[in-house]
Amino acid sequence: MTPAIKIIDLKKSYDDTVALKGINVTINDGSFFGLLGPNGAGKTTTINILTGLVNKDSGHTQVFGMDTEKDYRYTRSKIGISAQEFSQDWFFNLEQLLFFQAGYFGIRKKDAKHKVDELFLRLGLEEKRNSRLRQLSGGMKRRFQIAKALVHDPQIIILDEPTAGVDVELRHELWEYFKELHNDGKTILLTTHYIEEAEKLCDMVSIINNGEVMTKGSPKELMDSQGKSGITIHLSESNTNLKKFLKGFTYTQEDTRLHFTIRDPEGVLPNIIQCLAKAGSHISSIETSRSSLEDVFLSLTGKGINE
């Protein structure tokens, strides 16, 4: 199957600053893909090259197997981008701006009307359709950025910090909408500074730092790779005869406290409980902990995602 996006050995420098050092990324059709990295890692440069806003130094970018430079009309028609920065237009209302956006892709006003009406309703912008951008709150502007990205019904949606600066309620509303779009078969490329956002939404993640891809995998695979997940069990009384019952488990014991280092705590816990029961031990409490994507990020980059 032809990938939705393929980035091959992409390099870019700005004067003496190397932004991209030869990154390789493949995003399958229908994937919800997270591109994570600290500020200045190269995420936005990658997106801007992919969408024709920045010229690369070398390498290749493809959309559904077509080169984004040689076949730019085709490739750009397949992508809708909700940019991180707001674009300002002082003279037209939101409805007019959406019709203009559809027109850029050759969609006539009468053919775009149904989609425009649908987006206003779904994104809670119906009462603002005659307003101008400068009259909107930050959250409303974010919604409008997303509407612009979707008005020509693209197969690939790029969400560059789509929930930056919005309140928690709106963030969760947008998450549900993004899930709907993904379930409808859209390929989504997400950049975000909210680790929870990537954990909840993405089926694949690449972490980029200093212009290089550090790792790629599903959130679960990356979190499991850290080996920090575990189970802590407190027994009602000490039992020094546990080793023969807990063979195969990696654990430490301090009197009545047992700590197991395990990649899949929830999956293994019933077996541990069964073994402890055979050993005649009574459990007073159980705590489970999991590695987070933040742990992976810190381990690879040495920075928090907001640094």
N, C-alpha and C positions, 0 to 999 in steps of 0.2 A: 504494500500500500504506500502511495506517495505521501510523505509527511506534509503537514500543513505549512510548517516553517522549517527550513534547514539553513543553518549558519555554519559556514566552513572557513576556518582559519582567518577570522575577521580581525583586522588590525586598523587602528586609528590613533593618530597623534595630533595634538594641538601644540604647535611650536615645540617646546622642549618637554611637554607633558605627554606621556604615553597613556592614552585612555583605554585602549584595547590591545592585548598582546597576542592575539591569535586565538580567539575563542571559538569553540565548536558547540553548537546546541541543535538538537533535533526535537521538534515538537510534533507529535502525531496528531492526525486529524481527529477532532473530537476530544482532545485532552484539555484539562484545566491545569495550566502550567504556571508555576510561580518562579519568577526570577528575583532572587533575594540578594541583597548586598548592602553594605554601609554606604553612606553618602560618598559620591565620587568613585564608586566601584566600576562604573561603566554601563549601568543598566539603561539610562536614558539615551546615551550615545548609541547603544545597540538598537534601541527602538527607532531612533531618528534615522539611522542608516537603513533599517528595514523598510521604513515608510518614505524614504527619499528626501528627508529633510537635511541630511548631512551626507557628504561624500566620504566614502571609505578610502583608506590608503591601499589596502589589498584584501583579498579574500572574496568570498561569494555569499550572497544571501538569496534564498529561493522561497517562493510561495507556491505551493502545490506543484513543485518541480520547475517553475518558470523563474528566470532570472529577474530580480527586482529592478535592474537597470535596463536591460534589453527589452523586457516585456512589462514596462512600468504601468501601462494602462490597465492591463489585465490584473497585475499583482495588487495595485492600489485599490482597484474596485473590490477586491476580496477582503480588504482590511478596513475596519472602523476603529478609530483611536479616540479614547477619552484621555486627553492630555492632562498632565499634572498642573500645568499653568493655564489659567483662564485666558481665553481670547476675548478681547473687548470689541464690541461694535455698538457705537452710541446711537445709531440712527434708525435701527430696525427692531421690531418687537420679536419675541421668541418664535412665534409662528412663522413669520417671514424668514427668520434665520434658518429654521429647519427646512423650509421649502428651498431656500438658496443652497443649503448643504446637499439636499437631494438632487438639485439641478447640476451640481458639480459632477455627479455620476450619471448624468443623462436621463434622470427620471423627471418626467413632466409633472407639473403641479397637480393635475387631476389624478395622476397615478400614485402620487405620493401622499395624497390627502388621508387615505385610510391609515397608513403607517404613522403619519404625524399625529392623528387623533388618538391612535392606540398608545403612542408613547406619552403624550400629555396625560392621558388617563392613568396609565400604569405607573408612571413616575411621580404622580401627585402634582403635576404642573398645570392642570386644567385651568385653574383660576388665574394663572400667570401668563397665559398664552399671548395676551396683548401687552404685557409688561416688557420693559427693556432690561438688558442684563444688569445694568448698574443699580436697578431697583431691587435686585434679588439678594437674599441672605447667602452666606457661604454654602449652606447645605443645598439651597435651591440651585445655585450655580453648578454644584457638583452633579445634581440630577440632570441639568441641561447639558452638561458636557457628555454625559452618558447617552442622552437622547440623540445628540449630534452624531455620536459614534454609530448608532444603530439605525438611523433613518433610511439608509440605503440597503438595509438587511444584509450586512456582510457575513461571510462564513467565519472570518477570524475577527475577534474583538480584542483589542489591546487596552487594558485598564492600567494606566500609570498613576498609582497612588489614588485610586478612585474614592476612598473614604477619608482622605486626609482632612482634618479639621471639622469633621461632622460629629454630631452627638451620637451617643451610644444607640439610641432607638433607631435613628436613620441608618446607622451602619448595619444593624441587624436586618433592617428592611431591604437594604441593597444586597446584602449577602443572599437573602432568599431569592431576589430577582436574578442575581448572577447564577444561582443554582438552577433556576428555571431555564435560563438561556443555555446553560451547559447541557441540561437534560434534553433540550430541543436539538442538540447536535452541534452547537457552536463550539469552535475552538477558542479558548480564552487564554491570553497571556497576561498575567497579573504581576505588577510590581507593588510592593507594599512595605511599610515600616511597622505593620502590626503582625507580629508572628502568629498570633491566634488566627488571623484572617487566612494566612497561608495554610495553617494546620487544618482548618475547618473546610476550606474550599478546594485546595489543590490536590490532584492525584499524582502529580510529579513536580519536583522542585529542583532548580539549580541554584547553587550559592556561588556568587561571583565576588571577587575581591581584587582590587588593584589591577583590573583589566583582565583577570584570568578566572576561568571556571574552576572552582575548588572541588566540587562534588555534585552529583546528580542522583536522584532516586525518589521514591515515594516518601512522603513524610514519615510513615511508619518505618521504612527501611533505614532512613537516616537517623531517626531517634533510637532505633534498636542498635545501630552501629556504635553508639556511645557507651553501651554497657552500664549505664547508671541506673537502670530500672531495678526495682527490688521489692522485697516483702519483709516487713518486720513483724514478728510474732512474739507476743508476751505470754509466757506460760504461767499457770497458777502456782506452780512450784518447780524448782530446778530438777532437771533430769540429766544425769551424766552418761546415760546409756543410749544416746541417740544416734551415734555414728552408723551403726549397722542398719538402722531403719531409714537413714537419710542418705544412703549411698547414691552417688550421681548428682547430688545437689551441692552447689558452692555456697557455703554459709559460714557465719561466725557466731559463736555463742558466748554470751556474757551472763552467767547465772541463769536467770529466767528469760533473758532476751535472746531471740534468734534473728539474725538478719541474713536474708538470701539475696544474692546478686543474680538476677534472672531477667532475660530480655522480654519475656511475656508473662508478667505477674499474674494477670487474670486467668490465663490459660493453664498455668502450672499450679496455682493455689489449691485446687481440689486434691491433687496428688499429694501435696505436702500435708494437708490436713489429714488425709487418710493414713499417711505414714506416721504422723504424730499420734493418731488414735491407736495404731498398732503398738506404738511404744508406751502406751499408757499415759500419755501426757494430756493435760487439760489446758485448753487455750483460753486466756482471759481477754485478749484483744488482738486485732490484726490491722496493720497499716500497709497500704501499697503505694508505691511511687513510680513515676515513669519519667524517662528522659524527655525533654522537650526539644522542639526545633531550635529554641533559643540556646540550649546546651550545645547543639551541633554547630550553630552559628558562632558562638563564642569560641568553641574549640578550634574552628577552622580559621577564623579571621582575627581572633584576639580582641574583638570589639563587640559592643552591643549593636543591634541593628539600627539604632537611632544615632549612632556616633558618626 
